[in-house]
Amino acid sequence: MYDLSYIGAVRQHLNPTSSKEEQIQSALSELATIEPYTARHSYRVGVIAGRIAEELSLDPEMIERVTLGGMLHDIGKSGVSLSALCKPSKLSEDEFKDIMKHPELGASLIQSSPKLLDLIPAVLYHHERFDGQGYPFGLSGEEIPIEARVIAVADSYDAMTSDRVYRKALTHEFAVEELSRCAGVQFDPDVVEGALTADLDRLPT
């Protein structure tokens, strides 16, 4: 079940008169009061995605968009039940369906700020898969915007190498092996190649 009181609290921190960076920091700070793990994870994904984008030699404007979009990619989870987000056991079918709505909730949330509109593709499409089996729209290959393809890899890498409520962090070595295994299926193989050479294990945590 959605919790619109939390998503409303985050929306209040997207002040259109503030800079893009200030709005993102303010929204993440508010998200941290709701669900600290998601806020920390979101910030790290932005840093990781930005590093991968640099490794791919994307242009500076796109690197910034990837980085900031990564920091906001899970902002829609502010509208998802905390009991589902923090559940240490397997999610029910209904709980998973609710969580699957967070990309659309996030895109809707940031539409209230004109300065963040260019980040909508990163937020809306980061759970699409290269093979077309992702959500919310089942896009495939280069139909998926490049920023979302980069964030998908960064998101998975950080999720694997971070402590979760249901398991301890996995190793960098395990994570890159898993990214390689899923290249061309879940992930853009070129983006995975960039991640493998980006020294992600040396980034500050």
N, C-alpha and C positions, 0 to 999 in steps of 0.2 A: 504494500500500500504506500502511496506517495505521501510525503510529509511536506506540505506546501508552506508550513510555517517556517521551516528551515530554509527552504529555497527562497522564500520571501526575504529572510534576514540577509542572505547572500546578495540578493538583487539590490538591496538598499546600499550595499558597499560598492556598487558599480556606478560611481558618480561620473556622469558624462563630462563634467567640467575638469576632472582630474586627468592626468596623463594615462596612457595605456598601461604603462608599467605600474603606476600607483594604483590603478583600479584592480589589476591582477593581484598585487601584493595585499591589498585590502580584502579582496574576496577570499584569498587563501587564508588570511588571518582569521576571518570569520568562519571559514570552513574548518579550521583547526580547533575552534571551540566546539564544533559539532562532532567531528570525527577526525582526531589528530592524525591517524595513519594515512587517510586519504589525502590530507593536505601535504604531509611530508612526501608521500609518494608522488603527488602531482608535481611538486617542485623539482624533485630528482628527475622525473621523466623529462621535464623541460630541459634540464642541464644535459642529460644523456642524449636527447634528441638533437639538441643544438650541436653537440660534439659530432654526432653521426653526420649531420648536415654539412658541417665543415669538412669532414672526411670525404664526402661526396662532391665537394667543390661547388655546392649550390651558391647562388648569388647572395650577397649580404642581406638583402631585403627578405629573401626566403629563409635564410638562417634565423633571422629574428622572428619571423612568423612561425617557424617550426619550434623555436625555443619557447616563445610565449604561448603558442597553442598547446604545447606539451604541458605547460604549467596549468592550463585551464581544462585539459582534456577530460578530467573527471568531475568538473564542477557540477554537472547534472546529478551527481550522487547526493548532493545536498537535498534532493527531492525524493530520495529513496529511504525506506524504513531503516533506522539504525539497527534494529534487530536482525535484519538481513545482511547489512554491510558487515556487522561484527560477529556474525554467527560462526562458531568454531567447527561446526559439522556441515554436512552436505546440505545445500539449499533445496527447498521444495521446488516443484515446477513453477508454482505461482510466484515464489520469491525470485527465482531466476528470471521469469518474465518481467517482473518489476525492474530488476537491475538492468535488463537489456534495454530499457527505455532511457537510460541515463544519457546516451549521446544526444537524443532528441530533446530531452529536458535541458541539457547544457546549452545546446544551440539556441533554444527558445529563450533561455535565461540571458545570454549575452546579446541577444538582439536589441535589448533595451539600451545598449551603449553604442553609438555610431563609431567610436574609435576601436571597437572590438570586432566589427563586422567581418574584417578580413580573416579572423581566427575561426569563423564558423566551420569551414571545411575540415580543419584539424579536429575540432570537437565532435562534429557530426559523423565523420567517417572513420574514426580511429579503430573501430572494431570490424570494419570490412576486411575480408580476407582476399589474398591474391587469387585464390581459386574460385571466388564468388560465393563461398559458403558462409560469409560473415553477416553482420547486421549493422544497421537496420534495413538496408536496401539491396543487399546481395550484389554489390558492385564487384568487378573483378579487374585484375591487371591494372593497366594505366587509366582505367575509368576512375580509379581511386586517386584523389589528389596526392601529389608527392608528399606534402606535409603530413597527411594522415598515414601514408605508408611508412614514413620514418618514425612517427610517434608510435605506431603499432609495435615496431621492433623495440623501441626504447621502453615502452610500457611493459612488454613481456620480460625484457631483461631485468628491469628493476623489480618486477613482481617476483621473479625467480630468486633474485639475490637479496631479498629483504625478508625479515621475519614477518610471518603472517600469523593470524590467530589460530590457524590450523596446522602450521608447521614452522620449523626454523628455516633460516635462509639457506639456499643452495649455493654452491660454489660458482665462481666466475667460469671455471672450466666446464662445469655441467651446463651452465646457461648458454655459453657460446656453442656447445655441441647441439643443444636443443634448437637454437636458432638455425644452425646449419641444417639440421634434419628437416626443419619445416620450411626451408627456403624453396620458393616456387609453389608452395602449397598454401601455407598460412601467410607467408611474408614474401615481399618483393626480393628476389635473390640479389639484386644489385645493392639494395639497402642493407641486407644481411652482410654482404661482403664489406660494405663500409663499416658496419658495426664491429666486424672481426678485426679490422685494422685500426680501430679508433682508440685502443688502450682504455677501454671503459673501466677496467679494474683500477685504473690510476686516478680516476676522477675523485674529487673530494666528496665525502658522504654528508 
